[in-house]
Every structure is written in structure tokens, then in C-alpha cells.
Amino acid sequence: MFGWGRRRAEPADDEQHGSAAEDLDVVDGGPFDESEAPDDEVERLDLGSVRLPVPEGGQLQVEVDPAGPVRAVHLVTPVGRLTVSAFAAPRSSGLWDEVSDELAEQLRKDGARVHAEQGDWGTELVADSPKAALRFVGVDGPRWLLRGVAAGPAELAKDCAKLLYAVLDETIVVRGADPLPVRTPLPIQLPEAIQRHIQQAQAQNNNGQAG
């Protein structure tokens, strides 16, 4: 079974002359729903609702709400910062079209220059803001929406976008069976070792402030 929103495989040189009908059947890559997760050797970071590969040289940056829950997990790389998040969606696809229109409007209100491009998964938003060059990619899946964001210096925007595509291509989404309102962020669960590290860092910070 082919995955929702999977990217089209690049045909080899000797396949370029195949029929159009044959080309339509050449599909490869993710992101994958948990029900069709590939049995491969890719090492993925298990964050509960998403399992994603960490690029070589990438570092984890965790954004924690003061109330306790994890807001987001970012992958900081030499070419920019990547953020991959999953949201509850209706059974019918098409949520990203709606969300991307609202996102573009908000970005323009914030002073960014925004334009849309067509990518392997459909519409992508490209925004130039005073702080960074941004690219937003959305993939509609079965009862989930996966959103990827690449943010970095303008001169590295292409490299950052390519890295985002590679990460999304290997990401697995774990929607779960719980009924959730549309657009609800799927919960992020940190691995125990990372959770302990954050707690230790917070304790040290609190002790330093107390002193």
C-alpha cells in the first residue's frame, strides 16, 4: 500500500523513456503512517507522535511549556533549524490547503514576504522574514497533518530545504486511536534519557538562581 503524500521517485536514466502510465506508479518514500512504517535500518528518534531521523551533525533543541508539556522539538543543523510537528486532521485530506492559506496571511501580517511554490507534497510556503528564511511543507495523511519548517540564513535556504525534505521522507507519524479535535497538536513524548537531561538542567538552573 502506498503512503499518503509520498514523494515520487526519480526515474533512472534508462527508465526515462517509459510510458506516462508506468511513471505514475513509481512512488517512493514517506512520510509514513505507523500502519505502514518501513522495516528498514534508519535510526529514528521516537518522540511519541513522530519518529524522525536526526541528520548527521544535528542537535536536539527542546521547547518546553512552563506548565510542563513539550511544545516542540527542533533539529539544529549546520544549515539551519528544522521543526517537524504532527496534528490531528479529518479523515478526508486537504487540511494543509486551509492551514497554509491562514499561515501565509499571518506571516504577511508579521511583515514577511511570502510566496507559494509547488513541491513534491503539494503547496509549500516560502517566507523571507527579518530573522530568517523560512519554508513550510505540509503533508496530509490518514487523520493527521505533518508540518515541516526549515529556518535558517537566506544563503543556506536551499540546503536547509533539501535537508527538511530528507527528514520528512523518513518520518513516521503515530496518530493513535484517541478522538481529537482537528488541528490539535499530537503529543510529544521525550525519550527517558532526554527527559532526565532536561530535568537535571532545570534543577541546576534553579539552584543557580537560588544562590
N, C-alpha and C positions, 0 to 999 in steps of 0.2 A: 504493500500500500504506500503510495506516495504521500509525503508530508504536506501539510498546509504551507503554502508560501515558500516552498523550497526553490532554491535557485537553479537556473538552467545550467547544465554542464557545458563547458566549452568543447565543441567538437574537435577531434584531432584533424590534422591536415588531410589525411586520407579519407576522412568522413565528410569533408566539406561539400562533396558533390552528391550527397544523399538526398532523398526526396524530402519535401517540406513535412510530409506526414510522419516520416521517420524522426525528423528533428523534434517534433512536438512531444515525442515520447522520451526524449533524453532529458531526464531531470535528476539532479543530484544535490545532496547537501541538506542542511537544516534551515532554520531551527526545527527541532523535533518535538512532537508531543511525547510525553512519558510513555504512552502506549506503543510507540514505535521507535523508542530510543535504540540507536545502533549498538551492536555488540562489538565495540572497537577498543583500541588501546589508547584512546585520547584521555589524558588526565584532566578531570574537570573538578572545579571547586563546587561542593554541594552547599547551596545556600537555601535549601528547602524548596522554594517555588521555582528556582532556576539552578541549573548546573551548567557552569560555563568554564571554558578553558582559560587559563591565565597565560597571556603572551610572555615569551621569554623576556626577562628584564622588567616585567611588570610587578608592581607592588599594590597591595590592597589598602584602600582607604575607606574606613567605615564611618558613616554619618549616623550618629545615634541621637534619637529624640531625648530631651531631658526627662521625659516621663518614662523612658525605658526602651520602647521599641526601636528597632533599626530602621532608619528612614531610607537609606540607600547604601549600596556598596559600589565603590568606584575602583577601576583598574587604572593606576597611574603608570604610564609608559613613557619611554624617551620621546615619543612623538606627540603625546597628548593624553588626555584623560578620557576613558571610556566608561559609560554607565549603561547597564542593561537591567531593565525592570519589566516585570510581568503584571498584568492587570486582568481582572475578571471581565469577560465580554459575553455578549449574547451568542446563542447557538449559530445564528446567521452571521456571516462575516461582514466586514465593511465598517467596523468601528474606527479604524485608523483614518479613513477619509474624513470622518466627522471630527475626530480629535485633532488631526493635523490642521484643519481649517481654523479651529479655535486657537491652536498653538501659534500659528502664523500671525493671527490678529494680535495676540498678546505680545509676541516678540516685537511687532511693529510699534505697539504702544510703548514698549520699553526702549524704543529708539534704535532697534536693529534693522538692518536692511535684509529682507527675506525674499527668497525666490524658491520655486519648486523645481525639482528635477525628477526624471523617471529613472528608477533603478531596477535592480533585479527583483525586488519585492514590491514594486509599485512606486507611489509618490514618496519622495524624500524632500525634506526641508533643509535648505542651506541658509544660514544666517551669519551676517557679519556684525558683531557687537564690539563695543569698545574694549571688552575684556578678552574676547577670544573669537575664533572662527568656529561655528557650530554646525553640526549635521545631525538631523534627526531621521531615523529609519524606523518604520513601523511594520510589523508582520502580524496579520490576523490569523489566529489559529482556532482550534476547536474549543470554544468557550474561554479563550484567552487572547490577549493582545500583548505582544512583546515589543517594547520600545528600546531602541539603542540610541545613545547620544555620544558623539565624538566632539571633544572640545580641546582646542589647542591653538598654537600660533598659526597665523594665516599661511606662512611659508611652508608649514608641515601639514596643511589641511588634507592634501591628497593621501599622504602616507597614513595619517590618522584614520581617514575614511576607509582605506583598504584594510587596516587592522580591525576596525569595527566590523566590517563585512566578514572577515575571517572568524572573529569571535562568534558572531550571530550564526554563522554557518555550522558551528559545532555546539551550539547551545541546546539544552534540553529543558523544556518547560513542564513543571509538575503542577497542574491546575488543582488537583484534589477534587473531591466529590461535594464539598460543602457549598450550599447555595450562597452566592454573594451578589450584592448589588453591582450592576455594571460600572466599570471604571475603578472598582475597589482594588488598591494595590494588593497583590498576593503577598502573604507574609514572608519575610526574610528570616531565616534561621541560621545563625552563625555556627560553624563548627566549634566544638567544645574548646579546642586549643586556642582558637582566636578569641573566643568569648573570655577565657581566663586572662589572656594577654591584655584585653581592653580593661577588664576589672582591675588588674594589677596597676595599669597605667593610671586609671581614675583614682585608685587609692593613694598612689604616690603623689598625684597632683593635689588631692585633698589634704594630705599630710604636709605638703609644701606650703599650701595656703594657710594651714593652721599654724605652722611655725613662723 
